[in-house]
Each structure stands twice: as C-alpha cells, then as structure tokens.
Amino acid sequence: MTSAARLSPAYLAIYRIVAKIPRGRVATYGQVAQLAGLESHARLVGYALHALPDGASLPWQRVVNAKGMVSRRRSGSAPGARQRRLLESEGIRFDEEGRLSLAEWRWRPSSVRHSRTRPTPEADPP
C-alpha cells in the first residue's frame, strides 16, 4: 500500500470498516465484507489486509475467520501467533483449540453505513 490514491474503492471500504472495530472485539472476514458492501467477497478482505505494510495502524488483528480462529499474517510465521498475541493483549481469550468465542467477542455495530462497492483490480496487487 503506497498511497490512498492508488487503492481501489473496495480496499478503502474494507479499511474504513476494519478501522471501526473496537478494542477487545473481532469481526469475521465475511462480516467485514458485508459491512463494506462487498457481500460474498470475504476473500477480498483477506487480500486487503495482507496488502497492509508491517506496522500499519489499522487493527487488522481484529479480523478472524468464521470459525473464530486467527490467520497467518505473513508467510513463514507461525499461523496467527502475532495476531493471537495482539488479541490476547486486548483481553480476548482463546480455548485450548485456538478458537475464540464469536458469541462472546464478535463486534456488533449498531449502525454502519455502506454503499454497494464493486471489487476492482488493485493498482498494487497483494
């Protein structure tokens, strides 16, 4: 991600939603896609988060899969180790199988406005 001007409208919509996830809460990839107006594009959320540079201030760690498990951030690292540590530092607890309870920790926004956004190719593919 080199500049906001080079990002697709879809990535910008995703980043706006992820920025709203409060500390101590999580959202699923599918939930972020839906809130961003990108129904059925959960995988695009993953691509957008993967495109973030290391050290980005966006709380990417708050997005988990539909099973309540963390995902690999960068290839070569232990699956989700950094993400899990960040979530645990926010008070989120995991069970012995590495899952968090979506019933307990899922973000339930009272109102998030979105417009239908069509996925478009990125200027900088992930």
Long-range contacts (C-beta under 8 A, 24 or more apart in sequence): 1-51, 1-52, 1-53, 1-56, 1-124, 2-124, 6-123, 6-124, 7-122, 7-123, 8-119, 8-120, 8-121, 8-122, 8-123, 9-117, 9-118, 9-120, 10-36, 10-38, 10-41, 10-44, 10-48, 10-117, 10-118, 10-119, 10-120, 11-48, 11-51, 11-122, 13-37, 13-38, 13-114, 13-115, 13-117, 14-38, 14-44, 14-45, 14-48, 14-49, 15-48, 15-58, 17-112, 17-114, 18-49, 18-58, 18-59, 18-60, 18-62, 18-63, 19-58, 19-59, 20-109, 20-112, 21-59, 21-62, 21-63, 21-107, 22-107, 23-59, 23-90, 24-90, 24-91, 24-92, 24-105, 25-62, 25-105, 25-106, 25-107, 26-62, 26-63, 26-64, 26-68, 26-87, 26-92, 26-100, 26-102, 26-105, 26-106, 26-107, 27-62, 27-63, 27-64, 27-106, 27-107, 28-63, 28-64, 28-65, 28-66, 28-102, 28-106, 29-63, 29-64, 29-65, 29-66, 30-66, 31-106, 31-107, 32-63, 35-109, 35-112, 35-114, 36-114, 36-117, 37-114, 37-115, 37-116, 37-117, 38-117, 38-119, 41-119, 44-119, 46-71, 47-122, 47-126, 48-126, 50-126, 51-122, 51-124, 51-125, 51-126, 61-86, 61-87, 62-87, 62-90, 62-107, 64-100, 64-102, 66-102, 67-99, 68-99, 68-100, 68-101, 68-102, 68-105, 69-98, 69-99, 69-100, 70-98
